[in-house]
C-alpha cells in the first residue's frame, strides 16, 4: 500500500480542457489527493479554469500555480480570490509569483523591475482587500485610495503561497506567505532548502508557530509498460523549461548542471526545441523529475517527503493524450 497521505496535482499544459475536468473529478476518489493546481503562462487562463473545477469537485483544494503579479492588479487578483472562495466553498489557495522578464515584457508589455518589492506590496494589498474593509494603501508600487471590494468575504483570510527559486525569494516567502511553491529543485538539495525555509519561519514574526506548507512541483511521467518513453517525455518537458526559463537555467547552472544547461541553451539557440531532450543527463532526470514505472515514482516521492516537503505536487506529463495514460499517473499514487 502507498502510504503518502497528501499529494497535489498540477494539471500542466499538456491536457485538453475536457481532460483537466475529468481528471479533477476523478482525483477525488483518491483519499490522499489534497489539491489541484492550475498553471498560467501564455495559454490557459487560471481563474476561469479553476471556476470550472470548483463545480466538478467537492473536497480537494484548488490553487493557482502560479498567477503572475504582473498579469493583474492587486484589486483584480483579490476579486478573483474572493470569487473562487465563494465558488469552491473556501477551498481556494492563491499561488503567486513574479513570472519572468520574457513573459512580463514581451507578452504583457510591462517593465520587469523590482519584483521582490512588488510582490511584497502585492501580498499586503490583497490581504487588506479581502478583509472586507475599506482600505487605503500608499506603497511605492501600488496605491489604493479609500476603496472597498463589493464582496463580503467568506472567511477570515485566503491562503497565499509564493513561488520561489532563489534565496531572496525563499526568505521573503517564508516570512510573508502561508506557503511556498518550489519548482525544479534538485532532490539532493531539498533537505537543505527545507532547513533554510524552517529557519526563516522561526525568525518570522508572522509565521512562527503557524502551519506553513512547503510545496515542491515535480515533472511527472509514468508508464509501467513503456518506462523508457515516460522518461523521454519527462526529459522533453525538463529541457523545455531549462531552455526558456531564464531563472530556472541560471539556478540549475549554479547547482550542478552547468554543462547540461550550456548544451541546452546552445542547442535551443541554433536548432530550437527539436531534439533538445538529448542534453538532459541521467543525473538531471533523476534529480528533477518523477518518471519511469509506478513503483519508481512512488519510491522517488517517498524520498521527496523524507526531505521535509510537506506537499509534493505532481505535474502531469502523460505519455500520450489518451485517458489511460493520464489515469495511470493518478493510479500510481493511489493509497488503495
Residue frames as qw, qx, qy, qz and C-alpha x, y, z in Angstrom:
[[0.000, 0.886, 0.464, 0.000, 0.00, 0.00, 0.00],
 [0.374, 0.463, -0.025, 0.803, 1.24, 3.51, -0.87],
 [0.441, -0.617, -0.544, 0.360, 1.36, 5.48, 2.39],
 [0.183, 0.050, 0.008, 0.982, 1.90, 9.10, 1.30],
 [0.026, 0.588, 0.739, -0.326, -1.11, 10.83, 2.81],
 [0.153, 0.853, 0.199, -0.458, -1.07, 14.19, 0.99],
 [0.478, 0.029, 0.545, 0.689, -0.42, 14.85, -2.71],
 [0.315, 0.699, 0.106, -0.633, -1.23, 17.72, -5.05],
 [0.620, 0.298, 0.601, 0.407, -1.65, 17.53, -8.83],
 [0.076, 0.606, -0.173, -0.773, -0.68, 20.27, -11.27],
 [0.739, 0.480, 0.457, -0.119, -2.68, 19.75, -14.47],
 [0.477, -0.245, 0.498, 0.682, 0.09, 21.31, -16.55],
 [0.326, 0.560, -0.175, -0.741, -0.35, 22.41, -20.15],
 [0.056, 0.200, -0.891, -0.404, -0.45, 19.07, -22.00],
 [0.187, 0.376, 0.889, -0.182, -4.05, 18.16, -21.12],
 [0.089, -0.446, -0.512, -0.729, -7.12, 19.27, -23.05],
 [0.344, -0.310, 0.227, -0.856, -9.80, 21.25, -21.22],
 [0.846, -0.194, -0.244, -0.432, -12.02, 18.17, -21.04],
 [0.770, 0.055, -0.558, 0.303, -9.16, 16.07, -19.67],
 [0.091, 0.302, -0.467, 0.826, -8.49, 18.69, -16.99],
 [0.607, -0.271, 0.071, -0.743, -12.13, 18.48, -15.92],
 [0.912, -0.081, -0.346, -0.204, -12.33, 14.69, -15.97],
 [0.601, 0.188, -0.593, 0.502, -9.01, 14.22, -14.15],
 [0.116, -0.341, 0.394, -0.846, -10.04, 16.71, -11.48],
 [0.765, -0.233, -0.035, -0.599, -13.33, 14.93, -10.89],
 [0.900, 0.044, -0.433, 0.027, -11.62, 11.54, -10.82],
 [0.375, 0.420, -0.577, 0.592, -8.83, 12.65, -8.48],
 [0.466, -0.452, 0.310, -0.694, -11.22, 13.00, -5.55],
 [0.939, -0.110, -0.258, -0.200, -11.55, 9.22, -5.49],
 [0.677, 0.172, -0.500, 0.513, -8.03, 9.08, -4.06],
 [0.519, -0.791, -0.315, 0.073, -8.19, 9.88, -0.36],
 [0.603, -0.426, 0.031, 0.674, -4.66, 11.34, -0.42],
 [0.323, 0.528, 0.322, 0.717, -5.45, 13.98, -3.08],
 [0.268, -0.515, -0.377, 0.722, -5.01, 17.25, -1.23],
 [0.154, 0.749, 0.050, -0.643, -5.22, 19.79, -4.02],
 [0.648, 0.495, 0.444, 0.370, -5.41, 20.54, -7.73],
 [0.232, -0.664, 0.115, 0.701, -3.25, 23.29, -9.21],
 [0.600, 0.701, 0.343, 0.178, -3.63, 25.16, -12.49],
 [0.492, -0.292, 0.175, 0.801, -0.64, 26.97, -14.04],
 [0.362, 0.889, 0.269, -0.075, -0.81, 30.13, -16.11],
 [0.502, -0.316, 0.322, 0.738, 1.81, 31.44, -18.52],
 [0.189, 0.335, -0.324, -0.864, 0.67, 32.28, -22.05],
 [0.242, -0.130, -0.876, -0.396, -2.07, 29.70, -22.55],
 [0.409, -0.550, -0.718, -0.117, -4.89, 28.55, -20.28],
 [0.165, -0.581, 0.170, -0.779, -6.36, 31.29, -18.05],
 [0.250, 0.083, -0.868, 0.421, -6.25, 30.24, -14.44],
 [0.299, 0.062, 0.524, -0.795, -9.33, 31.67, -12.69],
 [0.711, 0.172, -0.180, -0.657, -11.89, 30.58, -15.27],
 [0.600, 0.183, -0.777, -0.044, -10.35, 27.10, -15.28],
 [0.123, 0.028, -0.812, 0.570, -10.44, 26.85, -11.50],
 [0.499, 0.072, 0.214, -0.837, -14.00, 28.14, -11.50],
 [0.760, 0.143, -0.466, -0.430, -14.94, 25.20, -13.72],
 [0.482, 0.139, -0.827, 0.253, -13.02, 22.77, -11.48],
 [0.188, -0.099, 0.589, -0.779, -14.85, 24.08, -8.42],
 [0.699, 0.083, 0.024, -0.710, -18.10, 22.79, -9.94],
 [0.845, 0.164, -0.476, -0.181, -16.91, 19.24, -10.63],
 [0.492, 0.115, -0.719, 0.477, -15.08, 18.73, -7.31],
 [0.544, -0.714, -0.308, -0.314, -16.33, 18.83, -3.73],
 [0.782, -0.586, -0.076, 0.200, -13.42, 18.21, -1.37],
 [0.744, 0.022, 0.049, 0.666, -10.00, 18.96, -2.85],
 [0.147, -0.780, -0.026, 0.608, -8.38, 22.36, -2.54],
 [0.614, 0.655, 0.313, 0.308, -7.91, 24.42, -5.72],
 [0.397, -0.721, 0.096, 0.560, -4.87, 26.59, -6.34],
 [0.510, 0.852, -0.117, 0.000, -3.13, 28.83, -8.85],
 [0.711, -0.478, 0.383, 0.346, 0.38, 27.61, -9.58],
 [0.228, -0.475, -0.393, 0.754, 1.09, 30.21, -10.39],
 [0.222, 0.892, 0.363, 0.151, -0.60, 33.52, -11.15],
 [0.530, 0.182, -0.049, 0.827, 1.82, 36.30, -12.03],
 [0.161, -0.685, -0.375, 0.604, 1.57, 39.54, -10.09],
 [0.068, -0.319, 0.337, 0.883, 2.26, 41.35, -13.37],
 [0.012, -0.271, -0.830, -0.488, -0.82, 39.89, -15.06],
 [0.295, -0.733, -0.552, -0.267, -3.43, 41.56, -12.82],
 [0.094, -0.624, 0.285, -0.722, -3.69, 44.45, -10.40],
 [0.043, 0.052, -0.852, 0.519, -3.89, 43.53, -6.71],
 [0.512, 0.150, 0.309, -0.787, -7.58, 44.50, -6.77],
 [0.730, 0.255, -0.418, -0.477, -8.35, 42.22, -9.73],
 [0.441, 0.189, -0.861, 0.166, -6.45, 39.35, -8.09],
 [0.163, -0.003, 0.699, -0.696, -8.31, 39.93, -4.82],
 [0.659, 0.184, 0.048, -0.728, -11.67, 39.90, -6.59],
 [0.680, 0.253, -0.646, -0.236, -10.73, 36.66, -8.32],
 [0.222, 0.153, -0.869, 0.415, -9.70, 35.15, -4.98],
 [0.381, 0.075, 0.518, -0.762, -12.93, 36.12, -3.23],
 [0.724, 0.240, -0.234, -0.603, -14.97, 34.81, -6.16],
 [0.577, 0.229, -0.784, -0.014, -13.10, 31.49, -6.04],
 [0.061, -0.089, 0.789, -0.605, -13.74, 31.25, -2.30],
 [0.611, 0.165, 0.236, -0.737, -17.46, 31.54, -2.99],
 [0.737, 0.314, -0.434, -0.413, -17.44, 29.06, -5.87],
 [0.582, 0.233, -0.766, 0.142, -15.34, 26.48, -4.05],
 [0.714, -0.644, -0.201, -0.186, -16.72, 26.90, -0.54],
 [0.331, -0.863, 0.375, -0.068, -13.38, 28.17, 0.77],
 [0.936, -0.057, 0.259, 0.233, -11.16, 25.59, -0.94],
 [0.555, 0.788, -0.034, 0.265, -9.09, 28.16, -2.82],
 [0.645, -0.514, 0.124, 0.552, -5.34, 28.80, -2.45],
 [0.379, 0.923, -0.043, -0.040, -3.79, 31.80, -4.19],
 [0.787, -0.195, 0.248, 0.530, -0.37, 30.87, -5.57],
 [0.231, 0.966, -0.020, -0.116, 1.55, 33.95, -6.72],
 [0.764, -0.141, 0.239, 0.582, 4.87, 34.51, -8.46],
 [0.026, -0.761, 0.144, 0.632, 6.89, 37.15, -10.25],
 [0.791, 0.584, 0.177, -0.043, 6.98, 35.28, -13.59],
 [0.700, -0.102, 0.299, 0.640, 9.87, 36.03, -15.99],
 [0.015, -0.555, 0.159, 0.816, 11.10, 39.09, -17.90],
 [0.036, 0.008, 0.779, 0.626, 10.26, 37.42, -21.23],
 [0.069, -0.568, -0.813, -0.109, 6.59, 36.91, -20.35],
 [0.139, -0.738, -0.381, 0.539, 6.12, 40.18, -18.49],
 [0.059, -0.574, 0.243, 0.779, 7.80, 42.36, -21.11],
 [0.023, 0.123, -0.753, -0.646, 7.05, 40.53, -24.36],
 [0.120, -0.446, -0.865, -0.194, 3.51, 39.33, -23.62],
 [0.196, -0.777, -0.542, 0.254, 2.14, 41.87, -21.14],
 [0.334, 0.703, 0.119, 0.617, 4.20, 44.83, -22.35],
 [0.467, -0.878, -0.024, -0.102, 5.27, 45.83, -18.83],
 [0.248, 0.708, -0.572, 0.331, 8.63, 46.64, -17.30],
 [0.875, -0.265, -0.390, 0.111, 10.11, 43.84, -15.24],
 [0.216, 0.544, -0.421, 0.693, 11.52, 45.86, -12.37],
 [0.227, -0.349, 0.574, -0.705, 11.70, 45.41, -8.59],
 [0.636, -0.176, -0.665, -0.350, 9.92, 42.03, -8.49],
 [0.452, -0.205, -0.747, 0.443, 10.65, 41.35, -4.79],
 [0.051, 0.119, 0.303, -0.944, 9.47, 44.79, -3.68],
 [0.475, -0.039, -0.346, -0.808, 6.38, 44.50, -5.83],
 [0.608, -0.209, -0.747, -0.171, 5.31, 41.06, -4.65],
 [0.283, -0.187, -0.665, 0.665, 5.75, 42.10, -1.02],
 [0.241, 0.135, 0.124, -0.953, 3.43, 45.10, -1.53],
 [0.509, -0.033, -0.608, -0.608, 1.11, 42.99, -3.66],
 [0.461, -0.234, -0.841, 0.156, 0.56, 40.42, -0.90],
 [0.085, -0.256, -0.506, 0.819, -0.14, 43.19, 1.61],
 [0.353, 0.086, -0.201, -0.910, -2.67, 44.81, -0.74],
 [0.548, -0.134, -0.732, -0.382, -4.51, 41.53, -1.29],
 [0.350, -0.250, -0.796, 0.426, -4.65, 40.71, 2.41],
 [0.086, 0.259, 0.324, -0.906, -6.21, 44.09, 3.12],
 [0.410, 0.079, -0.400, -0.816, -8.59, 43.95, 0.15],
 [0.547, -0.172, -0.782, -0.244, -10.00, 40.53, 1.02],
 [0.127, -0.095, -0.717, 0.678, -10.62, 41.61, 4.61],
 [0.070, -0.681, -0.710, -0.165, -13.90, 43.22, 3.61],
 [0.253, -0.736, -0.249, 0.576, -12.85, 46.60, 4.95],
 [0.379, 0.912, 0.056, 0.147, -12.49, 49.92, 3.18],
 [0.760, -0.356, 0.103, 0.534, -8.76, 50.47, 2.80],
 [0.283, 0.939, -0.194, -0.019, -6.16, 52.99, 1.80],
 [0.858, -0.213, 0.232, 0.406, -2.73, 51.77, 0.78],
 [0.266, 0.946, -0.175, -0.064, 0.10, 54.04, -0.29],
 [0.842, -0.251, 0.324, 0.351, 3.03, 51.91, -1.35],
 [0.186, -0.547, 0.468, 0.669, 5.91, 52.58, -3.69],
 [0.030, -0.057, 0.826, 0.559, 4.41, 50.44, -6.46],
 [0.205, -0.481, -0.795, -0.306, 0.70, 50.07, -5.62],
 [0.109, -0.004, 0.321, -0.941, -1.85, 52.54, -4.33],
 [0.211, -0.525, -0.796, -0.216, -5.47, 52.10, -3.22],
 [0.028, -0.180, 0.181, -0.966, -7.46, 55.16, -2.22],
 [0.396, 0.064, 0.487, -0.776, -10.29, 54.63, 0.27],
 [0.621, 0.145, -0.509, -0.578, -11.86, 51.66, -1.51],
 [0.544, -0.133, 0.753, -0.346, -13.74, 48.51, -0.51],
 [0.167, 0.051, -0.878, -0.445, -14.38, 45.45, -2.65],
 [0.598, -0.086, 0.019, -0.797, -18.10, 44.80, -3.02],
 [0.777, -0.068, -0.610, -0.141, -17.97, 41.15, -1.92],
 [0.597, -0.640, 0.332, -0.351, -18.31, 40.11, 1.70],
 [0.222, 0.462, -0.857, 0.042, -15.51, 37.63, 2.49],
 [0.846, -0.183, -0.430, -0.255, -16.49, 34.02, 3.17],
 [0.848, -0.321, -0.265, 0.329, -13.61, 33.57, 5.60],
 [0.406, -0.837, 0.036, 0.364, -11.03, 35.48, 7.56],
 [0.059, -0.746, 0.510, 0.424, -8.16, 35.10, 5.09],
 [0.890, 0.437, -0.089, -0.095, -7.42, 33.47, 1.73],
 [0.764, -0.405, 0.337, 0.373, -4.18, 31.43, 1.96],
 [0.440, 0.861, -0.237, -0.099, -1.38, 32.87, -0.17],
 [0.850, -0.207, 0.318, 0.365, 1.56, 30.74, -1.35],
 [0.203, 0.882, -0.292, -0.309, 4.54, 32.22, -3.17],
 [0.925, 0.318, -0.006, 0.210, 6.65, 30.58, -5.86],
 [0.270, -0.880, 0.370, 0.124, 10.36, 30.79, -5.12],
 [0.875, 0.388, -0.195, 0.216, 13.61, 29.84, -6.81],
 [0.469, 0.478, -0.413, 0.617, 16.46, 31.87, -5.35],
 [0.437, -0.202, -0.649, 0.589, 17.47, 32.51, -1.75],
 [0.077, 0.003, 0.173, -0.982, 15.96, 36.01, -1.50],
 [0.569, -0.168, -0.375, -0.712, 12.58, 34.87, -2.74],
 [0.637, -0.217, -0.733, 0.098, 12.67, 31.86, -0.41],
 [0.260, -0.129, -0.527, 0.799, 13.38, 34.16, 2.53],
 [0.297, -0.042, -0.027, -0.954, 10.57, 36.54, 1.58],
 [0.633, -0.180, -0.592, -0.465, 8.09, 33.72, 1.00],
 [0.546, -0.178, -0.751, 0.325, 8.91, 32.15, 4.38],
 [0.168, -0.179, -0.455, 0.856, 8.12, 35.36, 6.21],
 [0.314, 0.175, 0.045, -0.932, 5.07, 36.89, 4.46],
 [0.588, 0.037, -0.571, -0.572, 3.22, 33.95, 2.84],
 [0.793, -0.251, 0.339, -0.440, 1.27, 30.95, 4.13],
 [0.902, 0.020, 0.408, 0.140, 3.21, 28.50, 1.98],
 [0.010, -0.677, 0.534, 0.506, 5.96, 28.24, -0.59],
 [0.893, 0.385, 0.213, -0.099, 5.95, 26.58, -4.02],
 [0.305, -0.585, 0.623, 0.420, 9.31, 25.27, -5.23],
 [0.843, 0.504, 0.122, -0.146, 9.96, 24.12, -8.80],
 [0.754, 0.536, -0.284, 0.252, 12.92, 22.43, -10.48],
 [0.355, -0.753, 0.500, -0.240, 14.67, 21.93, -7.17],
 [0.546, 0.313, -0.776, 0.033, 17.17, 19.03, -7.25],
 [0.821, -0.448, -0.311, -0.172, 16.16, 16.34, -4.78],
 [0.744, -0.004, -0.384, 0.547, 19.69, 16.27, -3.36],
 [0.186, 0.183, -0.267, 0.928, 19.36, 19.84, -2.05],
 [0.439, -0.583, -0.454, -0.511, 15.74, 19.69, -0.90],
 [0.667, -0.511, -0.459, 0.287, 16.65, 18.90, 2.70],
 [0.414, -0.131, -0.110, 0.894, 18.98, 21.91, 2.83],
 [0.112, -0.356, -0.320, -0.870, 16.31, 24.12, 1.23],
 [0.563, -0.595, -0.524, -0.234, 13.66, 22.94, 3.69],
 [0.609, -0.395, -0.364, 0.583, 16.02, 23.67, 6.59],
 [0.202, 0.080, 0.067, 0.974, 16.54, 27.21, 5.25],
 [0.339, -0.489, -0.447, -0.668, 12.79, 27.72, 4.98],
 [0.645, -0.565, -0.511, 0.064, 12.18, 26.47, 8.53],
 [0.499, -0.234, -0.238, 0.799, 14.89, 28.74, 9.91],
 [0.008, -0.242, -0.207, -0.948, 13.29, 31.71, 8.17],
 [0.499, -0.552, -0.531, -0.406, 9.88, 30.75, 9.57],
 [0.631, -0.458, -0.472, 0.411, 11.28, 30.61, 13.09],
 [0.328, -0.186, -0.087, 0.922, 12.58, 34.15, 12.70],
 [0.107, -0.401, -0.471, -0.779, 9.34, 35.42, 11.21],
 [0.226, 0.011, 0.475, -0.851, 7.03, 37.43, 13.43],
 [0.663, 0.107, -0.142, -0.728, 4.07, 36.35, 11.32],
 [0.799, 0.160, -0.505, -0.285, 4.73, 32.66, 10.65],
 [0.128, 0.304, -0.851, 0.409, 6.42, 31.36, 13.80],
 [0.270, 0.106, 0.837, -0.465, 4.22, 28.64, 15.35],
 [0.658, 0.408, 0.083, -0.628, 1.89, 28.65, 12.31],
 [0.776, 0.161, 0.591, 0.153, 1.33, 25.81, 9.88],
 [0.198, 0.731, -0.371, -0.537, 3.37, 26.65, 6.79],
 [0.908, 0.286, 0.305, -0.033, 3.06, 24.47, 3.67],
 [0.163, -0.619, 0.613, 0.463, 6.30, 23.60, 1.88],
 [0.826, 0.449, 0.289, -0.181, 5.34, 22.52, -1.64],
 [0.166, -0.512, 0.650, 0.537, 7.54, 21.30, -4.45],
 [0.775, 0.487, 0.080, -0.394, 6.33, 20.63, -8.00],
 [0.401, -0.360, 0.774, 0.333, 7.86, 17.74, -9.98],
 [0.553, 0.388, -0.470, -0.568, 7.54, 16.99, -13.68],
 [0.545, -0.124, 0.798, -0.227, 5.97, 13.53, -13.70],
 [0.677, 0.327, -0.423, -0.506, 5.52, 10.92, -16.42],
 [0.501, -0.246, 0.798, -0.227, 4.69, 7.27, -15.71],
 [0.798, 0.256, -0.331, -0.435, 4.26, 4.13, -17.78],
 [0.718, -0.346, 0.594, -0.107, 4.54, 0.59, -16.45],
 [0.871, 0.348, 0.336, 0.083, 4.61, -0.86, -19.97],
 [0.632, 0.572, 0.050, 0.521, 6.99, 1.67, -21.52],
 [0.487, -0.777, -0.122, 0.380, 9.04, 3.38, -18.77],
 [0.527, -0.074, 0.296, 0.794, 11.70, 4.46, -21.29],
 [0.100, 0.573, 0.462, 0.670, 9.16, 6.58, -23.18],
 [0.397, -0.851, -0.343, -0.002, 7.92, 8.01, -19.90],
 [0.581, -0.516, 0.061, 0.627, 11.43, 9.11, -19.05],
 [0.365, 0.204, 0.422, 0.805, 11.77, 10.63, -22.50],
 [0.114, -0.780, -0.481, -0.384, 8.51, 12.54, -22.03],
 [0.503, -0.804, -0.165, 0.273, 9.77, 13.94, -18.72],
 [0.576, -0.234, 0.240, 0.746, 13.12, 14.84, -20.32],
 [0.233, 0.517, 0.464, 0.680, 11.37, 16.82, -23.07],
 [0.277, -0.883, -0.327, -0.192, 9.44, 18.90, -20.56],
 [0.621, -0.642, 0.012, 0.450, 12.51, 19.45, -18.38],
 [0.530, 0.050, 0.340, 0.775, 14.56, 20.51, -21.40],
 [0.072, 0.727, 0.438, 0.524, 11.85, 22.98, -22.45],
 [0.406, -0.895, -0.186, 0.005, 11.73, 24.72, -19.06],
 [0.663, -0.430, 0.161, 0.591, 15.52, 24.79, -18.87],
 [0.448, 0.289, 0.408, 0.741, 15.73, 26.41, -22.30],
 [0.018, -0.696, -0.371, -0.614, 13.04, 29.08, -21.93],
 [0.528, -0.813, -0.244, -0.026, 13.22, 29.79, -18.19],
 [0.327, 0.720, -0.349, 0.503, 15.97, 32.30, -17.50],
 [0.454, -0.629, 0.437, -0.455, 15.70, 31.93, -13.73],
 [0.971, -0.113, 0.173, -0.119, 15.50, 28.15, -13.95],
 [0.853, 0.392, -0.149, 0.309, 18.55, 27.67, -16.17],
 [0.109, 0.744, -0.405, 0.520, 20.56, 30.16, -14.13],
 [0.663, -0.514, 0.392, -0.378, 19.74, 28.31, -10.91],
 [0.991, 0.044, 0.124, 0.000, 20.41, 24.86, -12.38],
 [0.626, 0.633, -0.280, 0.359, 23.70, 26.03, -13.85],
 [0.084, -0.681, 0.500, -0.529, 24.85, 27.09, -10.38],
 [0.681, -0.332, 0.504, -0.415, 23.66, 23.86, -8.77],
 [0.590, -0.235, 0.768, 0.084, 25.47, 21.07, -10.54],
 [0.665, 0.452, 0.588, 0.096, 24.15, 21.17, -14.08],
 [0.023, 0.751, -0.219, -0.622, 26.25, 23.78, -15.86],
 [0.157, -0.216, 0.802, 0.535, 27.31, 21.52, -18.75],
 [0.213, 0.474, 0.851, 0.082, 23.75, 20.37, -19.38],
 [0.124, 0.837, 0.329, -0.418, 22.40, 23.92, -19.26],
 [0.059, -0.617, 0.432, 0.655, 25.10, 25.23, -21.60],
 [0.167, 0.008, 0.884, 0.437, 24.38, 22.46, -24.11],
 [0.181, 0.636, 0.743, -0.103, 20.63, 23.00, -23.90],
 [0.082, 0.836, 0.113, -0.530, 20.90, 26.76, -24.43],
 [0.097, -0.461, 0.617, 0.631, 23.32, 26.36, -27.32],
 [0.181, 0.230, 0.912, 0.287, 21.07, 23.78, -28.99],
 [0.148, 0.740, 0.595, -0.276, 17.95, 25.89, -28.41],
 [0.020, 0.744, -0.142, -0.653, 19.60, 28.98, -29.93],
 [0.014, 0.400, -0.711, -0.579, 20.72, 27.12, -33.04],
 [0.171, -0.058, -0.920, -0.348, 18.09, 24.43, -33.53],
 [0.571, -0.313, -0.119, -0.749, 15.02, 25.25, -31.41],
 [0.691, -0.325, 0.448, -0.464, 13.17, 22.64, -29.37],
 [0.931, 0.241, -0.210, -0.175, 13.61, 19.66, -31.69],
 [0.827, 0.187, -0.427, 0.315, 15.94, 17.12, -30.09],
 [0.111, -0.748, 0.338, -0.561, 16.57, 19.30, -27.04],
 [0.841, -0.457, 0.128, -0.261, 15.96, 16.41, -24.63],
 [0.890, 0.238, -0.278, 0.272, 19.19, 14.68, -25.73],
 [0.278, 0.553, -0.416, 0.666, 21.09, 17.09, -23.49],
 [0.658, -0.559, 0.177, -0.472, 19.25, 16.02, -20.32],
 [0.259, 0.391, -0.861, 0.197, 21.67, 13.79, -18.43],
 [0.616, -0.303, -0.725, -0.047, 20.57, 10.79, -16.38],
 [0.338, -0.218, -0.546, 0.734, 21.55, 12.63, -13.22],
 [0.172, -0.017, -0.021, -0.985, 19.50, 15.66, -14.20],
 [0.574, -0.231, -0.562, -0.550, 16.46, 13.50, -14.91],
 [0.594, -0.291, -0.714, 0.231, 16.78, 11.65, -11.60],
 [0.266, -0.169, -0.415, 0.854, 17.27, 14.83, -9.57],
 [0.168, 0.145, 0.010, -0.975, 14.50, 16.92, -11.09],
 [0.607, -0.011, -0.398, -0.688, 11.68, 14.64, -12.23],
 [0.580, -0.069, 0.739, -0.335, 9.48, 11.75, -11.13],
 [0.661, 0.447, -0.337, -0.500, 9.35, 9.29, -14.01],
 [0.128, 0.280, -0.950, -0.056, 9.52, 5.68, -15.13],
 [0.420, -0.313, -0.837, -0.160, 7.33, 2.95, -13.67],
 [0.506, -0.709, -0.201, -0.449, 4.75, 3.50, -10.96],
 [0.839, -0.427, -0.201, 0.272, 6.98, 1.76, -8.43],
 [0.562, 0.147, -0.055, 0.812, 9.92, 4.01, -9.31],
 [0.094, -0.612, -0.151, -0.771, 7.69, 7.06, -8.99],
 [0.680, -0.664, -0.241, -0.197, 6.41, 6.01, -5.56],
 [0.793, -0.253, -0.160, 0.531, 9.95, 5.46, -4.27],
 [0.342, 0.339, 0.038, 0.875, 11.00, 8.88, -5.58],
 [0.329, -0.686, -0.209, -0.614, 8.01, 10.56, -3.96],
 [0.784, -0.557, -0.249, 0.114, 8.79, 8.91, -0.62],
 [0.657, -0.024, -0.083, 0.749, 12.32, 10.30, -0.85],
 [0.053, 0.530, 0.146, 0.834, 10.93, 13.77, -1.54],
 [0.588, -0.695, -0.253, -0.326, 8.66, 13.54, 1.52],
 [0.818, -0.351, -0.215, 0.401, 11.60, 12.40, 3.67],
 [0.456, 0.282, -0.038, 0.843, 13.45, 15.61, 2.72],
 [0.087, -0.373, -0.456, 0.803, 10.82, 17.67, 4.54],
 [0.229, -0.106, -0.426, -0.869, 8.49, 18.64, 1.69],
 [0.335, 0.172, 0.701, -0.605, 5.01, 18.74, 3.22],
 [0.666, 0.540, 0.355, -0.371, 3.11, 18.79, -0.08],
 [0.320, -0.178, 0.705, 0.607, 4.61, 17.17, -3.19],
 [0.549, 0.592, 0.166, -0.566, 2.82, 18.35, -6.32],
 [0.590, 0.068, 0.720, 0.358, 2.75, 16.07, -9.35],
 [0.302, 0.569, -0.220, -0.732, 2.90, 17.96, -12.67],
 [0.797, 0.271, 0.527, -0.116, 1.01, 15.78, -15.13],
 [0.214, 0.598, -0.583, -0.507, 3.04, 14.85, -18.20],
 [0.863, 0.121, 0.445, -0.206, 1.15, 11.87, -19.64],
 [0.507, -0.171, 0.694, 0.483, 2.90, 9.68, -22.18],
 [0.063, 0.263, 0.643, 0.716, 0.17, 10.49, -24.70],
 [0.317, -0.134, 0.032, -0.938, -3.24, 12.18, -24.85],
 [0.557, -0.260, -0.734, -0.287, -5.22, 9.04, -24.04],
 [0.605, -0.625, 0.039, -0.492, -7.32, 8.79, -20.88],
 [0.950, -0.206, -0.191, 0.132, -5.46, 5.64, -19.81],
 [0.598, 0.327, -0.265, 0.683, -2.11, 7.44, -19.83],
 [0.168, -0.583, 0.176, -0.775, -3.49, 10.19, -17.60],
 [0.815, -0.453, -0.058, -0.357, -5.23, 7.74, -15.27],
 [0.874, 0.055, -0.360, 0.321, -2.04, 5.71, -14.92],
 [0.236, 0.441, -0.380, 0.778, -0.35, 8.65, -13.18],
 [0.522, -0.467, 0.146, -0.699, -3.21, 9.01, -10.74],
 [0.946, -0.199, -0.185, -0.178, -3.49, 5.29, -10.04],
 [0.676, 0.307, -0.480, 0.467, 0.25, 5.09, -9.38],
 [0.079, 0.303, -0.487, 0.815, -0.21, 7.25, -6.29],
 [0.673, -0.424, -0.296, -0.529, -3.47, 5.73, -5.10],
 [0.243, -0.469, 0.703, -0.476, -3.34, 4.75, -1.41],
 [0.835, -0.017, 0.322, -0.445, -5.70, 1.83, -2.01]]
